[in-house]
Protein backbone atom coordinates (compact mmCIF):
# COMPACT_ATOMS: atom_id res chain seq x y z
CA UNK A 1 0.00 0.00 0.00
CA UNK A 2 1.36 3.37 -1.06
CA UNK A 3 1.54 6.21 1.38
CA UNK A 4 0.02 9.53 0.21
CA UNK A 5 2.13 12.63 0.40
CA UNK A 6 0.19 15.62 1.88
CA UNK A 7 1.51 17.99 -0.78
CA UNK A 8 -1.05 20.76 -0.24
CA UNK A 9 -0.43 20.87 3.52
CA UNK A 10 3.30 20.87 3.02
CA UNK A 11 3.11 23.77 0.60
CA UNK A 12 1.02 25.79 3.04
CA UNK A 13 3.11 25.08 6.13
CA UNK A 14 6.56 25.35 4.60
CA UNK A 15 6.51 29.14 4.32
CA UNK A 16 4.26 30.39 7.13
CA UNK A 17 4.77 34.07 6.35
CA UNK A 18 3.61 33.56 2.77
CA UNK A 19 0.53 31.70 4.05
CA UNK A 20 -0.25 34.52 6.48
CA UNK A 21 0.07 37.17 3.73
CA UNK A 22 -2.17 35.14 1.40
CA UNK A 23 -4.85 34.63 4.07
CA UNK A 24 -4.73 38.36 4.95
CA UNK A 25 -5.11 39.30 1.27
CA UNK A 26 -8.10 37.03 0.78
CA UNK A 27 -9.69 38.28 4.02
CA UNK A 28 -9.20 41.89 2.94
CA UNK A 29 -10.82 41.18 -0.43
CA UNK A 30 -13.80 39.47 1.24
CA UNK A 31 -14.25 42.45 3.60
CA UNK A 32 -14.14 44.90 0.67
CA UNK A 33 -16.69 42.90 -1.32
CA UNK A 34 -18.95 42.70 1.75
CA UNK A 35 -18.71 46.48 2.20
CA UNK A 36 -19.56 47.04 -1.46
CA UNK A 37 -22.60 44.79 -1.18
CA UNK A 38 -23.68 46.67 1.96
CA UNK A 39 -23.32 50.04 0.22
CA UNK A 40 -25.26 48.77 -2.76
CA UNK A 41 -28.04 47.42 -0.56
CA UNK A 42 -28.23 50.71 1.37
CA UNK A 43 -28.38 52.69 -1.86
CA UNK A 44 -31.17 50.54 -3.30
CA UNK A 45 -33.11 50.69 -0.03
CA UNK A 46 -32.83 54.45 0.33
CA UNK A 47 -33.53 55.11 -3.34
CA UNK A 48 -37.09 53.81 -2.93
CA UNK A 49 -37.68 54.69 0.72
CA UNK A 50 -40.20 57.45 0.16
CA UNK A 51 -41.74 55.66 -2.83
CA UNK A 52 -42.73 52.87 -0.45
CA UNK A 53 -44.86 55.29 1.54
CA UNK A 54 -47.16 55.75 -1.47
CA UNK A 55 -50.20 53.55 -1.95
CA UNK A 56 -50.12 52.48 -5.58
CA UNK A 57 -50.06 49.51 -7.88
CA UNK A 58 -48.76 51.28 -10.96
CA UNK A 59 -46.81 54.53 -11.32
CA UNK A 60 -46.68 56.61 -14.47
CA UNK A 61 -43.53 58.59 -15.21
CA UNK A 62 -42.69 60.92 -18.05
CA UNK A 63 -40.42 59.36 -20.68
CA UNK A 64 -38.17 62.38 -20.12
CA UNK A 65 -37.49 61.36 -16.51
CA UNK A 66 -33.73 60.84 -16.05
CA UNK A 67 -34.24 58.67 -12.94
CA UNK A 68 -36.98 58.06 -10.42
CA UNK A 69 -35.60 60.56 -7.90
CA UNK A 70 -36.15 63.54 -10.20
CA UNK A 71 -39.21 62.84 -12.33
CA UNK A 72 -40.17 65.22 -15.12
CA UNK A 73 -43.73 66.41 -15.29
CA UNK A 74 -46.32 65.39 -17.84
CA UNK A 75 -49.81 66.56 -18.61
CA UNK A 76 -52.61 65.53 -16.29
CA UNK A 77 -54.55 64.33 -19.33
CA UNK A 78 -52.38 61.21 -19.34
CA UNK A 79 -53.77 60.28 -15.92
CA UNK A 80 -57.31 60.66 -17.19
CA UNK A 81 -56.44 58.54 -20.22
CA UNK A 82 -55.11 55.87 -17.85
CA UNK A 83 -58.35 56.10 -15.88
CA UNK A 84 -60.17 55.05 -19.02
CA UNK A 85 -58.16 51.83 -19.28
CA UNK A 86 -59.79 48.59 -18.22
CA UNK A 87 -58.94 47.62 -14.65
CA UNK A 88 -57.93 51.12 -13.51
CA UNK A 89 -60.07 52.17 -10.57
CA UNK A 90 -58.50 55.49 -9.56
CA UNK A 91 -55.63 57.85 -10.38
CA UNK A 92 -53.92 60.37 -8.14
CA UNK A 93 -51.40 62.98 -9.26
CA UNK A 94 -48.22 63.35 -7.21
CA UNK A 95 -46.03 66.42 -7.57
CA UNK A 96 -42.33 65.99 -6.89
CA UNK A 97 -39.83 68.82 -7.16
CA UNK A 98 -36.61 70.13 -5.72
CA UNK A 99 -37.15 72.97 -3.28
CA UNK A 100 -34.75 75.37 -1.62
CA UNK A 101 -34.49 75.16 2.16
CA UNK A 102 -32.98 77.95 4.17
CA UNK A 103 -32.01 76.83 7.67
CA UNK A 104 -33.41 79.52 10.03
CA UNK A 105 -31.04 78.58 12.87
CA UNK A 106 -27.68 78.20 11.16
CA UNK A 107 -28.56 80.29 8.09
CA UNK A 108 -27.29 77.66 5.66
CA UNK A 109 -29.23 76.55 2.63
CA UNK A 110 -29.76 73.21 0.91
CA UNK A 111 -31.92 71.60 -1.71
CA UNK A 112 -34.85 69.62 -0.39
CA UNK A 113 -37.20 67.24 -2.13
CA UNK A 114 -40.81 68.35 -1.85
CA UNK A 115 -43.67 65.96 -2.54
CA UNK A 116 -47.13 67.38 -3.11
CA UNK A 117 -50.30 65.33 -2.88
CA UNK A 118 -54.00 65.93 -2.71
CA UNK A 119 -54.71 65.32 0.99
CA UNK A 120 -58.32 64.39 0.23
CA UNK A 121 -57.02 61.25 -1.45
CA UNK A 122 -55.41 58.36 0.37
CA UNK A 123 -52.16 58.49 -1.59
CA UNK A 124 -49.72 57.97 1.30
CA UNK A 125 -49.69 54.97 3.59
CA UNK A 126 -48.72 57.09 6.59
CA UNK A 127 -50.96 57.34 9.63
CA UNK A 128 -49.80 60.90 10.36
CA UNK A 129 -50.95 62.10 6.95
CA UNK A 130 -54.37 60.52 7.47
CA UNK A 131 -54.61 61.97 10.97
CA UNK A 132 -53.76 65.48 9.80
CA UNK A 133 -55.79 65.40 6.61
CA UNK A 134 -58.00 68.33 7.70
CA UNK A 135 -54.97 70.45 8.53
CA UNK A 136 -53.38 69.65 5.17
CA UNK A 137 -56.45 70.99 3.38
CA UNK A 138 -55.40 74.49 4.46
CA UNK A 139 -53.10 76.48 2.17
CA UNK A 140 -49.38 76.65 2.94
CA UNK A 141 -49.32 73.72 5.36
CA UNK A 142 -46.57 71.10 5.21
CA UNK A 143 -45.51 68.00 7.11
CA UNK A 144 -41.83 67.76 7.94
CA UNK A 145 -40.09 64.38 8.20
CA UNK A 146 -38.92 63.58 11.74
CA UNK A 147 -35.85 61.76 10.39
CA UNK A 148 -34.73 64.37 7.93
CA UNK A 149 -31.11 65.35 7.55
CA UNK A 150 -29.46 67.33 10.36
CA UNK A 151 -28.33 69.97 7.86
CA UNK A 152 -31.90 71.31 7.82
CA UNK A 153 -31.59 72.29 11.46
CA UNK A 154 -33.54 71.13 14.53
CA UNK A 155 -36.87 71.35 12.73
CA UNK A 156 -38.34 68.09 14.04
CA UNK A 157 -37.33 68.87 17.63
CA UNK A 158 -38.78 72.39 17.49
CA UNK A 159 -42.03 71.19 15.96
CA UNK A 160 -42.32 68.37 18.51
CA UNK A 161 -42.10 70.98 21.30
CA UNK A 162 -44.92 72.92 19.67
CA UNK A 163 -42.82 75.78 18.31
CA UNK A 164 -44.39 76.97 15.05
CA UNK A 165 -42.10 77.11 12.07
CA UNK A 166 -43.09 79.86 9.70
CA UNK A 167 -40.95 81.79 7.29
CA UNK A 168 -41.76 84.93 5.32
CA UNK A 169 -41.32 84.40 1.61
CA UNK A 170 -41.16 86.82 -1.27
CA UNK A 171 -44.77 86.02 -2.03
CA UNK A 172 -45.90 87.20 1.44
CA UNK A 173 -47.29 83.69 2.06
CA UNK A 174 -46.28 81.97 5.28
CA UNK A 175 -46.03 78.18 5.08
CA UNK A 176 -46.60 76.37 8.37
CA UNK A 177 -44.69 73.16 9.04
CA UNK A 178 -45.84 70.35 11.30
CA UNK A 179 -43.96 67.24 12.46
CA UNK A 180 -44.82 63.92 10.96
CA UNK A 181 -43.81 60.33 11.39
CA UNK A 182 -40.41 59.30 10.10
CA UNK A 183 -39.85 58.33 6.51
CA UNK A 184 -36.08 58.86 6.46
CA UNK A 185 -33.69 60.25 3.91
CA UNK A 186 -32.18 58.73 0.82
CA UNK A 187 -29.19 59.20 -1.43
CA UNK A 188 -31.05 61.17 -4.07
CA UNK A 189 -33.78 62.63 -1.94
CA UNK A 190 -33.88 64.81 1.07
CA UNK A 191 -37.58 64.85 1.33
CA UNK A 192 -40.04 66.10 3.59
CA UNK A 193 -43.65 65.59 2.58
CA UNK A 194 -45.38 68.85 1.72
CA UNK A 195 -48.66 70.14 0.39
CA UNK A 196 -48.31 72.29 -2.72
C-alpha positions in Angstrom: 0.0 0.0 0.0 1.4 3.4 -1.1 1.5 6.2 1.4 0.0 9.5 0.2 2.1 12.6 0.4 0.2 15.6 1.9 1.5 18.0 -0.8 -1.1 20.8 -0.2 -0.4 20.9 3.5 3.3 20.9 3.0 3.1 23.8 0.6 1.0 25.8 3.0 3.1 25.1 6.1 6.6 25.4 4.6 6.5 29.1 4.3 4.3 30.4 7.1 4.8 34.1 6.3 3.6 33.6 2.8 0.5 31.7 4.1 -0.3 34.5 6.5 0.1 37.2 3.7 -2.2 35.1 1.4 -4.9 34.6 4.1 -4.7 38.4 5.0 -5.1 39.3 1.3 -8.1 37.0 0.8 -9.7 38.3 4.0 -9.2 41.9 2.9 -10.8 41.2 -0.4 -13.8 39.5 1.2 -14.3 42.5 3.6 -14.1 44.9 0.7 -16.7 42.9 -1.3 -19.0 42.7 1.7 -18.7 46.5 2.2 -19.6 47.0 -1.5 -22.6 44.8 -1.2 -23.7 46.7 2.0 -23.3 50.0 0.2 -25.3 48.8 -2.8 -28.0 47.4 -0.6 -28.2 50.7 1.4 -28.4 52.7 -1.9 -31.2 50.5 -3.3 -33.1 50.7 0.0 -32.8 54.5 0.3 -33.5 55.1 -3.3 -37.1 53.8 -2.9 -37.7 54.7 0.7 -40.2 57.4 0.2 -41.7 55.7 -2.8 -42.7 52.9 -0.5 -44.9 55.3 1.5 -47.2 55.7 -1.5 -50.2 53.6 -1.9 -50.1 52.5 -5.6 -50.1 49.5 -7.9 -48.8 51.3 -11.0 -46.8 54.5 -11.3 -46.7 56.6 -14.5 -43.5 58.6 -15.2 -42.7 60.9 -18.0 -40.4 59.4 -20.7 -38.2 62.4 -20.1 -37.5 61.4 -16.5 -33.7 60.8 -16.1 -34.2 58.7 -12.9 -37.0 58.1 -10.4 -35.6 60.6 -7.9 -36.1 63.5 -10.2 -39.2 62.8 -12.3 -40.2 65.2 -15.1 -43.7 66.4 -15.3 -46.3 65.4 -17.8 -49.8 66.6 -18.6 -52.6 65.5 -16.3 -54.6 64.3 -19.3 -52.4 61.2 -19.3 -53.8 60.3 -15.9 -57.3 60.7 -17.2 -56.4 58.5 -20.2 -55.1 55.9 -17.9 -58.3 56.1 -15.9 -60.2 55.1 -19.0 -58.2 51.8 -19.3 -59.8 48.6 -18.2 -58.9 47.6 -14.6 -57.9 51.1 -13.5 -60.1 52.2 -10.6 -58.5 55.5 -9.6 -55.6 57.8 -10.4 -53.9 60.4 -8.1 -51.4 63.0 -9.3 -48.2 63.3 -7.2 -46.0 66.4 -7.6 -42.3 66.0 -6.9 -39.8 68.8 -7.2 -36.6 70.1 -5.7 -37.2 73.0 -3.3 -34.7 75.4 -1.6 -34.5 75.2 2.2 -33.0 78.0 4.2 -32.0 76.8 7.7 -33.4 79.5 10.0 -31.0 78.6 12.9 -27.7 78.2 11.2 -28.6 80.3 8.1 -27.3 77.7 5.7 -29.2 76.6 2.6 -29.8 73.2 0.9 -31.9 71.6 -1.7 -34.8 69.6 -0.4 -37.2 67.2 -2.1 -40.8 68.3 -1.8 -43.7 66.0 -2.5 -47.1 67.4 -3.1 -50.3 65.3 -2.9 -54.0 65.9 -2.7 -54.7 65.3 1.0 -58.3 64.4 0.2 -57.0 61.2 -1.5 -55.4 58.4 0.4 -52.2 58.5 -1.6 -49.7 58.0 1.3 -49.7 55.0 3.6 -48.7 57.1 6.6 -51.0 57.3 9.6 -49.8 60.9 10.4 -51.0 62.1 7.0 -54.4 60.5 7.5 -54.6 62.0 11.0 -53.8 65.5 9.8 -55.8 65.4 6.6 -58.0 68.3 7.7 -55.0 70.4 8.5 -53.4 69.7 5.2 -56.4 71.0 3.4 -55.4 74.5 4.5 -53.1 76.5 2.2 -49.4 76.7 2.9 -49.3 73.7 5.4 -46.6 71.1 5.2 -45.5 68.0 7.1 -41.8 67.8 7.9 -40.1 64.4 8.2 -38.9 63.6 11.7 -35.9 61.8 10.4 -34.7 64.4 7.9 -31.1 65.3 7.5 -29.5 67.3 10.4 -28.3 70.0 7.9 -31.9 71.3 7.8 -31.6 72.3 11.5 -33.5 71.1 14.5 -36.9 71.4 12.7 -38.3 68.1 14.0 -37.3 68.9 17.6 -38.8 72.4 17.5 -42.0 71.2 16.0 -42.3 68.4 18.5 -42.1 71.0 21.3 -44.9 72.9 19.7 -42.8 75.8 18.3 -44.4 77.0 15.1 -42.1 77.1 12.1 -43.1 79.9 9.7 -41.0 81.8 7.3 -41.8 84.9 5.3 -41.3 84.4 1.6 -41.2 86.8 -1.3 -44.8 86.0 -2.0 -45.9 87.2 1.4 -47.3 83.7 2.1 -46.3 82.0 5.3 -46.0 78.2 5.1 -46.6 76.4 8.4 -44.7 73.2 9.0 -45.8 70.4 11.3 -44.0 67.2 12.5 -44.8 63.9 11.0 -43.8 60.3 11.4 -40.4 59.3 10.1 -39.8 58.3 6.5 -36.1 58.9 6.5 -33.7 60.2 3.9 -32.2 58.7 0.8 -29.2 59.2 -1.4 -31.1 61.2 -4.1 -33.8 62.6 -1.9 -33.9 64.8 1.1 -37.6 64.9 1.3 -40.0 66.1 3.6 -43.6 65.6 2.6 -45.4 68.9 1.7 -48.7 70.1 0.4 -48.3 72.3 -2.7 
